[in-house]
């Protein structure tokens, strides 16, 4: 009885806090890594252009901080309920919607970051808007925002495809299956998912529960095909 009471007792606060922090880090890490690579590629091309003109330039630290900033914006935005507004809609709708929301949030966060730096440099809070109009580098600001929109659309598209295919399916397609098996299996799985989607739209739950209906038989056949592991899938090339 005492053992059961111990097992049902809540974990210490520090352990629950650590688990919560670890979950946030895992959620943010893909965005940070993606934008860290994307920003450094942009800065690398900018560096090569400037070196041709004899202008030294290095922005590794800037890219790292920007990636962390975007990761924080993604973390905050993903917890908002309206981000799931277009679930079930054609992919173009959630991709454009989420990309626009991410873009708007980073726009506000970058302005807030500029405000903090303005105050840190001895600026007067009431004169910040005058500073934005007269001294702020808007071309540079919007050039970064344009690239952010492009990167956000790529990032959201990858995330939506990963959700569509199921957790772990995209890494399996890219890194685990052999090319010939991946082409065959990807085609079959996409067709099976399309069939499954059309089947659920054409029939109700009662038909699926009734084992004597054609809808039930087709559902079992599709699920069996999706659950069957392709022969040789996951093997490393010899």
Secondary structure, DSSP 8 states (H G I E B T S, - for coil): -HHHHHHHS---HHHHHHHHHHHHHHHHHHHHHHHHHHHHHHHHHHHHHHHHTT-----HHHHHHHHHHHHHHHHHHHTSGGGGTTTTS-HHHHHHHHHHHHHHHHHHHHHHHHHHHHHHTT--GGGHHHHHHHT--HHHHHHHHHHHHHHHHHHHHHHHHHHHH-TTHHHIIIIIS-HHHHHHHHHHHHHHHHHHHHHHHHS-HHHHH-TTSHHHHHHHHHHHHHHS--TTTT----
